[in-house]
Amino acid sequence: MVALIKRLFNMRIVRYGLVGGIGIPINVVALFIFQHLLSIFHLTVNFSWFGHHSSVNLLYALASACAFEVSTTINFLLNQIFTYGEQRLHGWHWVRRALKAQLTSLSALLLSFTIGLVLVYGLHVNEYLANPIGIIVVFIYNFFISKRFVYRPTPTTTTPVGELLDEPVEVPTR
Protein backbone atom coordinates (compact mmCIF):
# COMPACT_ATOMS: atom_id res chain seq x y z
CA MET A 1 0.00 0.00 0.00
CA VAL A 2 2.84 2.39 0.86
CA ALA A 3 4.52 1.62 -2.46
CA LEU A 4 1.29 2.46 -4.31
CA ILE A 5 0.97 5.78 -2.48
CA LYS A 6 4.61 6.62 -3.28
CA ARG A 7 4.01 5.77 -6.95
CA LEU A 8 0.91 7.98 -6.99
CA PHE A 9 2.82 10.88 -5.44
CA ASN A 10 5.49 10.47 -8.12
CA MET A 11 2.83 11.19 -10.75
CA ARG A 12 2.80 14.90 -11.46
CA ILE A 13 -0.91 14.96 -12.35
CA VAL A 14 -1.78 13.50 -8.92
CA ARG A 15 0.27 16.18 -7.14
CA TYR A 16 -1.33 18.85 -9.36
CA GLY A 17 -4.77 17.48 -8.49
CA LEU A 18 -4.01 17.53 -4.76
CA VAL A 19 -2.97 21.17 -4.98
CA GLY A 20 -6.14 21.96 -6.91
CA GLY A 21 -8.14 20.16 -4.23
CA ILE A 22 -6.55 22.37 -1.59
CA GLY A 23 -7.42 25.43 -3.67
CA ILE A 24 -11.18 24.79 -3.51
CA PRO A 25 -11.63 25.35 0.26
CA ILE A 26 -9.15 28.24 0.11
CA ASN A 27 -11.37 29.85 -2.53
CA VAL A 28 -14.53 29.28 -0.47
CA VAL A 29 -12.98 30.75 2.70
CA ALA A 30 -11.56 33.72 0.77
CA LEU A 31 -14.97 34.30 -0.83
CA PHE A 32 -16.60 34.35 2.62
CA ILE A 33 -13.99 36.79 3.97
CA PHE A 34 -14.18 39.13 0.96
CA GLN A 35 -17.98 39.16 0.99
CA HIS A 36 -17.91 40.27 4.60
CA LEU A 37 -15.11 42.80 4.11
CA LEU A 38 -16.68 44.32 0.99
CA SER A 39 -20.22 44.36 2.36
CA ILE A 40 -19.53 47.79 3.95
CA PHE A 41 -19.51 49.26 0.44
CA HIS A 42 -22.74 49.74 -1.46
CA LEU A 43 -21.95 47.89 -4.65
CA THR A 44 -25.32 48.13 -6.34
CA VAL A 45 -25.63 49.31 -9.92
CA ASN A 46 -28.96 50.60 -11.24
CA PHE A 47 -29.76 50.36 -14.92
CA SER A 48 -32.60 50.46 -17.41
CA TRP A 49 -33.17 47.89 -20.12
CA PHE A 50 -35.89 48.61 -22.67
CA GLY A 51 -37.88 50.59 -20.12
CA HIS A 52 -37.39 48.00 -17.38
CA HIS A 53 -35.54 49.36 -14.35
CA SER A 54 -33.38 46.99 -12.36
CA SER A 55 -30.46 46.91 -9.98
CA VAL A 56 -27.62 44.44 -9.57
CA ASN A 57 -25.56 43.90 -6.45
CA LEU A 58 -21.92 43.48 -7.48
CA LEU A 59 -20.75 42.23 -4.07
CA TYR A 60 -20.59 38.58 -5.10
CA ALA A 61 -18.85 39.33 -8.41
CA LEU A 62 -16.13 41.44 -6.77
CA ALA A 63 -15.69 39.09 -3.81
CA SER A 64 -15.52 36.12 -6.19
CA ALA A 65 -12.82 37.83 -8.30
CA CYS A 66 -10.77 38.56 -5.16
CA ALA A 67 -11.18 34.97 -3.91
CA PHE A 68 -10.14 33.68 -7.33
CA GLU A 69 -6.93 35.72 -7.14
CA VAL A 70 -6.13 34.44 -3.64
CA SER A 71 -6.70 30.78 -4.51
CA THR A 72 -4.92 31.06 -7.86
CA THR A 73 -1.86 32.63 -6.24
CA ILE A 74 -1.72 30.01 -3.49
CA ASN A 75 -2.22 27.22 -6.04
CA PHE A 76 0.63 28.63 -8.12
CA LEU A 77 2.97 28.74 -5.13
CA LEU A 78 2.03 25.22 -4.01
CA ASN A 79 2.39 23.84 -7.54
CA GLN A 80 5.76 25.51 -7.93
CA ILE A 81 6.99 24.04 -4.62
CA PHE A 82 5.20 20.66 -4.50
CA THR A 83 4.36 19.68 -8.07
CA TYR A 84 7.31 21.24 -9.92
CA GLY A 85 9.77 21.55 -7.02
CA GLU A 86 12.71 20.32 -9.06
CA GLN A 87 12.52 23.49 -11.16
CA ARG A 88 14.40 26.16 -9.27
CA LEU A 89 13.42 29.71 -10.19
CA HIS A 90 15.41 32.85 -9.56
CA GLY A 91 14.56 36.54 -9.74
CA TRP A 92 12.10 37.66 -12.38
CA HIS A 93 11.44 34.09 -13.51
CA TRP A 94 9.06 33.80 -10.52
CA VAL A 95 7.12 36.86 -11.65
CA ARG A 96 6.97 35.73 -15.27
CA ARG A 97 5.80 32.27 -14.31
CA ALA A 98 3.20 33.70 -11.89
CA LEU A 99 1.77 35.89 -14.66
CA LYS A 100 1.58 32.90 -17.00
CA ALA A 101 -0.22 30.96 -14.26
CA GLN A 102 -2.74 33.80 -13.94
CA LEU A 103 -3.42 33.72 -17.68
CA THR A 104 -3.94 29.96 -17.75
CA SER A 105 -6.20 30.14 -14.69
CA LEU A 106 -8.30 32.85 -16.31
CA SER A 107 -8.57 30.81 -19.50
CA ALA A 108 -9.63 27.78 -17.44
CA LEU A 109 -12.23 29.87 -15.63
CA LEU A 110 -13.63 31.10 -18.95
CA LEU A 111 -13.67 27.56 -20.33
CA SER A 112 -15.46 26.23 -17.23
CA PHE A 113 -18.05 28.99 -17.47
CA THR A 114 -18.61 28.28 -21.17
CA ILE A 115 -18.96 24.53 -20.59
CA GLY A 116 -21.48 25.18 -17.85
CA LEU A 117 -23.55 27.49 -20.05
CA VAL A 118 -23.56 25.05 -22.98
CA LEU A 119 -24.50 22.10 -20.80
CA VAL A 120 -27.20 23.87 -18.81
CA TYR A 121 -28.79 26.10 -21.45
CA GLY A 122 -27.93 24.26 -24.67
CA LEU A 123 -28.19 20.61 -23.65
CA HIS A 124 -30.52 21.09 -20.64
CA VAL A 125 -28.21 19.22 -18.27
CA ASN A 126 -28.89 19.73 -14.57
CA GLU A 127 -26.57 22.46 -13.22
CA TYR A 128 -25.43 20.17 -10.38
CA LEU A 129 -24.23 17.68 -12.97
CA ALA A 130 -22.93 20.29 -15.43
CA ASN A 131 -20.71 21.93 -12.79
CA PRO A 132 -18.64 18.80 -11.96
CA ILE A 133 -18.37 17.95 -15.66
CA GLY A 134 -16.97 21.44 -16.29
CA ILE A 135 -14.55 21.11 -13.36
CA ILE A 136 -13.22 17.75 -14.58
CA VAL A 137 -12.79 18.94 -18.17
CA VAL A 138 -11.12 22.14 -17.02
CA PHE A 139 -8.82 20.28 -14.62
CA ILE A 140 -7.50 18.17 -17.47
CA TYR A 141 -7.18 21.23 -19.73
CA ASN A 142 -5.51 23.29 -17.00
CA PHE A 143 -3.00 20.56 -16.15
CA PHE A 144 -1.81 20.15 -19.73
CA ILE A 145 -1.84 23.86 -20.61
CA SER A 146 0.02 24.66 -17.39
CA LYS A 147 2.55 21.90 -18.06
CA ARG A 148 3.27 23.32 -21.53
CA PHE A 149 2.88 27.05 -20.93
CA VAL A 150 3.52 27.81 -17.24
CA TYR A 151 5.75 25.10 -15.83
CA ARG A 152 7.83 24.40 -18.87
CA PRO A 153 11.41 24.45 -17.61
CA THR A 154 13.44 27.47 -18.57
CA PRO A 155 17.14 27.19 -19.37
CA THR A 156 17.93 28.99 -16.09
CA THR A 157 16.23 26.36 -13.92
CA THR A 158 18.23 23.45 -12.65
CA THR A 159 16.33 20.76 -14.51
CA PRO A 160 17.55 17.52 -16.06
CA VAL A 161 18.07 17.72 -19.80
CA GLY A 162 15.40 15.05 -20.41
CA GLU A 163 12.74 17.21 -18.81
CA LEU A 164 13.76 20.22 -20.90
CA LEU A 165 13.21 18.09 -23.98
CA ASP A 166 10.12 16.54 -22.34
CA GLU A 167 11.40 13.08 -23.24
CA PRO A 168 13.77 10.57 -21.68
CA VAL A 169 17.43 11.01 -22.54
CA GLU A 170 19.79 8.07 -22.67
CA VAL A 171 23.25 8.76 -21.39
CA PRO A 172 25.87 6.72 -23.22
CA THR A 173 27.96 4.44 -21.02
CA ARG A 174 31.58 3.54 -21.69
N, C-alpha and C positions, 0 to 999 in steps of 0.2 A: 504494500500500500504506500509506503514511504517513497519507494522508487517511482511509483506512478505519479505521485504528487510532485516529486523533483522533475520528472520528465515534463509534466504539465507546466511547471514554472519556467522551464527552459524554452517553452514555446512563446514567442513574442506576442502573438495574438491573444494568448491567455492573460499575460501580464497587462496588455493594453486594455483588455476587457475588464480586468479587476480595477484598474485605475478609473475607467469609465463608470464602473459600478459605484466607486467611492464618490465620483462627481455628482451623482444623482442626489443623494441626501445633502451634499454641500449646497447644491443649487436650491433645494427646497428650503433649507435653513436660511440661506442668503435672501431668498425671495421673501420669506416671513420678516426678516430683519428690515429689509429695504421698504417693504410695504408699511411697516410701522414707523420707520424713520421719515419716510416721504409723506405720510398721511397728514403732517402738519401743514403741507402746502395744498392749496386748492388747485387741483390739476384737472379741472373740468373745462372742456371746450364746447361752446355752443355754436351750432351751425344750422343753416337752412338748406333743405334739399327739396326742390320743386314745391315750395310752399309749405313743406313739413318742417317744423322746428324741432330740434333734438339737441341733446347734450351727451357728451361722452366723457367719462372719467378716465384719465390717462394714467392713474396711479399704478394699475397692474402692468401696463405696457412699460412704463419707466422702471418700475421695480424689477420686472422680469428681465429687462435689458441689463440692469446692474447685476442681478444674480447670475445671468449668463456670463458676464465678464469675470466675475469672481470664480465661478466653477471652471470656466475655460482656462483661466490663468493657473489655478491650482492643478487642473488636469495636465496642463503643459509641463509644469514643474515636476509633478510626479512621474509623468511619462519620460521626461528627460533623465530623471534620476533612476527610476526603477525599470522602465521598459527599455530604454536606450542608454543605460548607464555606462556602457563601454565607450560611448562617444563623448570625449571630453571637449567642452567648449570653452573658449577664452574670449574675453572682451566683447566686441560688438557682435560676435557670432551668436551670443545668447539673445540679443535684441532682434537680430534678423530672423532667427528661428522662432522666437515668440510671435513676431508679426506674421510669419507664415502660418503658424498654428492658429492665430486669430482668423486669418482668411479661410483656412480649411474648415474651421469650426462654424464660421458664418455660412459657408457654402453647404455644410451638412445641415445646419438649421433650416436654410431655405429649401433644401431637398426634402427634409422631413415634413415641413409644412406643406409642400406641394404634394407629396405622397398622401398625406392625410386628407387634403382637399379632394384629390382625385378619387380616393377610395370612398370617402363619405358622400360627397356630392355627385360624383360621376358614376360610381359603381354601387352606391347605396349600401356600403358596408357599415356595420355598427361602429361608432367612433371608439368604443372600448376595445374593439378588435383592430381597427385601422391604426390606432396609436402604437401598439406594440409591433405591428408589421412595419410601420415607418421607422421605428427605433432600430429594429433588427437590420433592415436594409441600409439605413444610414450608418449603423455601426460598421458594417462590412465596408461600405464606401469610405467612411472616415479612416478606417485602419489602413486601407490600401493607398488612399490619396496622401495620408500623413506619412506613410512609409516612403513614398516616392518624392513628395514635395517638401515635407517639413523635416523629417528625420533622416534624410539621405545624408550620409557622411560627407563632410567637407574635407578637403585635403589638409586642413589644419587640425582636424581631430585625430586623436591617436586611435586609429581603427585598423584592424587587419586588412591587408590588400584585398582579400577575397570578399569582404563586405563592401568595400568601395566598388568593386566590380559587380556585386550582388550575385556572385556565383562562387563555388568552391575553387580554390587555387591549389594545384598540386605543386609541392616543393620538391625539386629533383634531389635524390639522394645519391651519394657517391659510393 
